[in-house]
Amino acid sequence: MPVSVQNPPSRPSGVTASGNGLAVLLLAVSAFVIVTTEFIIVGLLPSLSRDLGISISAAGQLVTLFAFTVMLFGPVLTAMLSHFERKRLFVVILLIFAASNALAAAAPDIWVLGLGRFLPALALPVFWGTASETADELAGPEKAGKAVANVYLGISGAMVFGIPLGTLASNAFGWRGTFWGLSGLSLVMAVLLLAVMPTLARPKRVRLADQARILKDPFFLGNVVLSVVVFTAMFTAYTYLADTLEHIALIPVGQVGWWLMGFGIVGLAGNWLGGYFVARNPLNVTLIALLVLALGIAATTPLALHHGWLVVALAVWGLANTALYPI
């Protein structure tokens, strides 16, 4: 996810601390909806491919489209829009998600569905590039850390509950019903933020050339390259987890969502472990987490039909997968 564009915070005036706290909470729920929209396609691939009459690999290109859109346009759009007033910016982003999910729900073919995935991919990095800074500003210096952590809790919440519940919902209402639900949630969050969030001072505009100076730092560039390789491995495997469970492990369709939920719950522990150990020795912790991730992913398919051992392999995978976020 893009690095936040930092500007000196200024506390909003004329609003109560409780009102600011509610605005931070709404940002966290918005993060939940946005990340669920980003990853929900993972749980929907099997049913989506059946309904549209396309292969799993063709349906998987929707994930590639989303990822490359974020990668190519995210940094530039985040930098260009970083000076916009935050309340208005978040409302517009959520309206884009509402319209895009509605378009995906009504899509007659993969091309229209692709457009419904392309548009939110443009808006997602702008949200992540500004949400933590806004939470910081709303909460003030004393509670900034907790506020930012609450917003990012939306990621974990989406991984543990959003994606599995969306997958289960697709079994009951179809994959289109899941997208309609996400469209409605996005619209509700846009209205609530419009009503609750205070209007903040517009951040100072920073020239794109000034922000790009960090690209001259070889350590930063090395970390970017490592991150690209690691996240490519993580999300390539995770994209097809639901399909692996259904067609290789022969898990009943109605139970796949519960397996994904278990994967996410284990990931909560991985997220804590990664954050706890990375401060001690970042390079060694990175190496260990990558080896554990490789072991878990590699063991999943050979153990797919032995469900007891499959649980162990997925637990190893889930721990390392989520630990690598804070690392």
N, C-alpha and C positions, 0 to 999 in steps of 0.2 A: 504494500500500500504506500501511496506517496508520503513523503515527509511533510509535516505541517509547515505552512509558511508562517513563521513566527513574527509577530508584531508586538510592540509594547502594549500590555493589557490596560484597559481603562474600565473601571467598574461602572455599570449602568446606573443611572440615577433615577430616583422616583419610583423604585420598585422595592418590594420587601425581600428579605433573605429567603423566606419560604417560597415566594414567587419564583425567585431565581433557582431554588432547589427543584421546584416542579419543572422548570424549563430544562434543567439538566436531565431530569428523569425522562422527559419527553424526547430529548436527544438520544438517550440510551435506547428507548423503545424504537425510535426511528432507525437507529443503527441495527437493531434486531431485524426490523422489516427489510432494510436495505441489504444486509448480509444474507438473509434468507432468500431474497430475490436473486442474489448473485449465485448462490450455491444450490438452490432448489432443483435446478435442472439435473443434478446428479441423481436424485431419487426418482426423477420422472423419465429418465432416458428409456427404460424398457417399454412403459406404456405409451410414451410419445412416439417411439419408433413403430410400434404396432399400429397405432391409430393413423399415422401419416403415411404408412407403407414405405418406410425408409429403413436402412440398416442402422444398427447401433453406432457404427463408426461414422456414418453420415450425420446422425443426430449429435454425436460427440463434437462435431465441428462447431456446434453452437457454443460450446464451452471455449473452443479455440477463438472464435470470433469475439466473445466477451473479453477474454484475457488479452488478446492483442490490441483491442480497442482501448482498454485501460492502460496498457503499456505505452502505446504510441501517442495517445492524446492526453492521458492523465496529467503528467507533469506540466505540460504547456497550459492546459485549461485551468489547472489549479493556480498556477502563477498568474495567469491573466485575470482570474476572477477573485483573487485573494483580497482585493480592496473593496469588494462589494459589501453592503450592509448585510450582516449575518442572518437576521430574521427573514428578510426577503429572499435571500439566497437559498436557505434551507426549505422554505415553502415552495419555491420554484422547483428545487430538486425533487421533493416528494411528489409534486404534481406531475413531473416527468415520469417518475416511477409508477404513479397511478395510471397514467395514459399508456405507458409502455406495457405494463402487465395486462391491461385491458386489450391492447392490440395483440399480445401473445395469446391471450385466452380465445380470441375470435379468429386467430390465424387459420386460413384454409390450407396452407402449405408451409413448407420449411422456409421459403423465402420471406414471407410476411412475418413468420415467427422469428427469423433472423433479424429483421428490422426491429421487432419488439425486444430483442436482446441487445442490439447495437446501441439504442438510445439511452437506456439506463447505464450502460457501460461508460458512456461519456460523462454522466453525472456522478457516478459513484466515487471516483477519486477526488472530485472536488469536495464532496461531503467529508471524506476521511482526511483530506488535507486541511480542513478548517474546523471540524467538530471538536477536537480535543482543545484547540486554542480557545474556542468559544466557551467551552465548559470551564476552562481556567478563568476566563474573564468573568463569567457569571458567578462563580463560587468565591472568587477572591483568593489572595495568597494563602490564607490559613487553611482553606478546604480545597485548594486547587488539585492536589494529588488525588484525593478521594473522588472528586468530580470527574476527572479524566478517567480514572479507573472505572467509574460507573458507566461512562459512555462506552468504553471498550469491553465492558461486560456484555454489551449487546452482541459482540462477535461470538463469545462463548455460548451465550444463550441461543443464538441462531444455530450453532453447530450441535448443541445438545438437544434443543427442542424444536427450533424452527424447521430445519430440514427434515428430520424424522416425522414430525407432525404433518408437514406438507406432503410427505410421501404417503402417510396413512390417509390423509384427506383425499389424495388422488385415487386411492383404492375405493373410497366411498363416493366421490363426486367427479372423478376423472381428472386428468391433468389440467384440463381447461378450468375446472372448478377451483383448483389450487391457485391458478393465476388470477382468476376473478377475485378470490379472497385476498390475495396480496395487493391487488389494485384497490380494493376497498379499504384495507388497512393503511395503505399509503395516503389515500385521500383523507382519512380520518386524522392521521398524524399531521398532515399539512394544515388542516383546519385548527387542530389543537395548538400547534406551534404558533399559528397566526394569532390565536386568541390569548395565549399565555406568555409567550416569550417576549421580553422587553426589546425595544429597539435600541441597538447598541451603536456606539460611535463607529463610523466607517474607518477601517484600518488604513494606515498610510500606504499609498501605492509604492511598490518597490519595482524598479525596472527589471524586466526579464533578464537582461544581461548581467545585472548585479546578482540575481539569484543563481545564475548559471555558473558563477565563479567556483562553486563547490565541485564542479566537474573537473577542475584542475588538480584536485587532491587525489593522488594515486591510491591512498588507502580507502577512500570513499569508493573509487571506481572498482577496486578489487573486491570490496564488500558487495557492490552491486552485481558484479559478475557471479560471485559465489551465490548470492541470493537468487539470481535468475536460474542457475543450474539446480539449486536445491528445491526451489518452489516449482520448477518444471517437473521434477521427479515426484514431488509430493502430490501435486494436483493432477498430473497425468494418471497416477494410480488411483487417487480418490475419485476422479471423475467416473470411473467404471466400477466402483465398489458395489453399488446397488445391482448392476447387471451381473457382476461376479457372484454375488450372493444368490441371485435368482437362478442363473443358468448354469453355474459351475458347482456351487455349493448346494443347489437344489432346495433353497429355503423357500417355503410357500410365499406367494406374492404378498399376502396380508401380513406377514411377519417381518418383511424386509425393513420396514420403518423402525421396528423395535430394535433390530440389530444395529441400524444406523444410530439410534439413540444411545445404545450401549457404547458404541464407538466414541460418541461425543462425550459421554459421561467420563469415560476413562481419560479422554483428552483434557478434562478439567484438571486432573492430577498432573498430567504432563505439562500443562501451562504453568502450574505452580512450581514444579521441579525445574523447568527451564529458567524461570525467573530467579529462583533461589540459587542455582549453581552457576549461572553464567557470569555473575560478578566475580567469582573466585578465579576462574581461568577460562576466558572466553574461547580460545582456540581449542583447548582440550575438550571442553564441554561440547563444542560444535562437532568435533571429530567423533566423540562417543555417541552423540545423538544421531548423527548420520549413519554410523554403523548399525545402531539399533533399528533405525528406520529401514535400512536396506534389508536387515534380517527379517523384520516383520512383514514387509511387502513380499519378499522372496518366498517366505514360508506359507503365505496365504493360499495360493493356488494348489500346491501339492497337498495341503492339509484340508482342502475345501470340503471333502466328503466325510471327514472325521470331525464332527462338529465340536467336540470337546477341545481338541487341539486347535481347531479353527478359532475358537474363542481366545485361546492363548496367543495365537499369532496376531489376531486383530487387536488384542490389548497391547502387545508390544508395539505394533504399528501405530496405534492411537496415541500412546504415551509419547513416542518420539515425534510424531507428526505435529502435535500441538506444542510440545516443548520447543520446537524450532521457531515458533512465532516470536516469543520474547528473545530467544537467542539471536 
